[in-house]
Amino acid sequence: KFGTLLKDLNPADTEFESSVSSLLDSLSKKVSEEFTKDFDIHRQALREAVMDSLRARHLPEGIRLSMLLKNDKMVTEALSLAKGDVGASGSSYASLLLAPTGVKGAAGGGTLAS
């Protein structure tokens, strides 16, 4: 495809054609490698997006949303904290409600300690 275009430009300049052709081959290879790398990095997110699209066609909305929420990391963490379990952050819900240490007179209109 590109070779035909290059020959149409200047059929006598084979050096230009070969250098551009090798450059296009190199770029094509790098783009292909980058796509493969991105697909590998985002494999799980892509899989979930495809599965959600399929579910949207074949399942009722309530069941689909329930399945999405079960796989959501933030929802899972919030539920474990609400249940009183120690979450992935190493904190429990009760400890998150405690006043931070180093705060002086916060309830009575005092100033915060530095």
C-alpha positions in Angstrom: 0.0 0.0 0.0 2.6 2.5 1.1 5.1 1.1 -1.4 2.8 1.9 -4.3 2.3 5.5 -3.1 6.1 5.9 -2.8 6.7 4.7 -6.3 4.1 7.1 -7.6 5.9 10.0 -6.0 9.3 9.5 -7.6 10.0 6.2 -9.3 13.7 7.0 -9.8 14.5 7.7 -6.1 14.9 4.1 -4.7 17.0 5.3 -1.8 14.2 7.5 -0.5 11.7 4.7 -1.0 13.8 2.2 0.9 14.5 4.6 3.8 10.8 5.6 4.1 9.7 2.0 3.7 12.0 0.8 6.5 10.9 3.7 8.7 7.2 2.8 8.1 8.0 -0.9 8.9 9.7 0.2 12.1 6.8 2.5 13.2 4.3 -0.2 12.4 6.2 -2.7 14.5 6.4 -0.2 17.5 2.7 0.6 17.3 1.8 -3.0 17.3 4.1 -3.7 20.3 2.5 -0.7 22.1 -1.1 -2.0 21.4 -0.1 -5.4 22.7 1.4 -3.9 25.8 -1.7 -1.7 26.5 -4.0 -4.7 26.0 -1.9 -6.7 28.5 -1.9 -3.9 31.1 -5.7 -3.3 30.8 -6.7 -6.9 30.2 -9.0 -7.2 33.2 -10.7 -3.9 32.6 -11.3 -4.8 28.9 -12.6 -8.2 29.9 -15.1 -6.6 32.4 -16.2 -4.0 29.8 -16.9 -6.7 27.2 -18.7 -8.9 29.8 -20.8 -5.9 30.9 -21.8 -5.2 27.3 -22.9 -8.8 26.8 -24.8 -8.8 30.1 -26.5 -5.5 29.1 -28.0 -7.3 26.1 -29.1 -10.4 27.9 -29.8 -9.7 31.6 -32.2 -7.4 33.4 -30.6 -4.2 34.6 -30.9 -5.1 38.3 -28.9 -8.3 37.9 -26.3 -6.6 35.8 -25.8 -3.8 38.3 -25.6 -6.3 41.1 -22.8 -8.2 39.2 -20.9 -4.9 38.6 -21.1 -3.9 42.2 -19.7 -7.3 43.4 -16.6 -6.7 41.3 -16.1 -3.0 42.3 -13.0 -2.7 44.5 -14.3 0.5 46.2 -17.7 -1.0 47.0 -16.1 -4.2 48.4 -13.8 -2.1 50.6 -16.7 0.1 51.8 -18.8 -3.0 52.6 -15.9 -4.6 54.6 -15.4 -1.4 56.6 -19.1 -1.1 57.3 -19.3 -4.7 58.5 -16.5 -4.0 61.0 -13.8 -5.9 59.2 -10.4 -4.5 58.7 -10.2 -3.3 55.2 -7.4 -3.4 52.7 -6.1 -0.1 54.1 -5.6 -1.7 57.5 -8.4 0.4 59.1 -11.7 -0.4 60.5 -14.8 1.7 60.2 -14.7 2.6 63.9 -11.2 3.8 63.7 -12.1 6.0 60.7 -14.7 7.8 62.9 -12.2 8.7 65.7 -10.9 12.2 65.9 -7.4 12.6 64.4 -4.6 12.7 66.9 -3.0 16.1 67.5 -6.3 18.0 67.3 -6.8 20.3 70.2 -10.1 21.8 71.1 -11.8 21.0 67.8 -15.2 20.5 69.3 -15.1 23.7 71.4 -14.0 26.1 68.7 -10.3 25.9 69.5 -7.4 25.8 67.1 -5.8 22.8 65.5 -2.4 21.8 66.7 0.4 21.9 64.1 
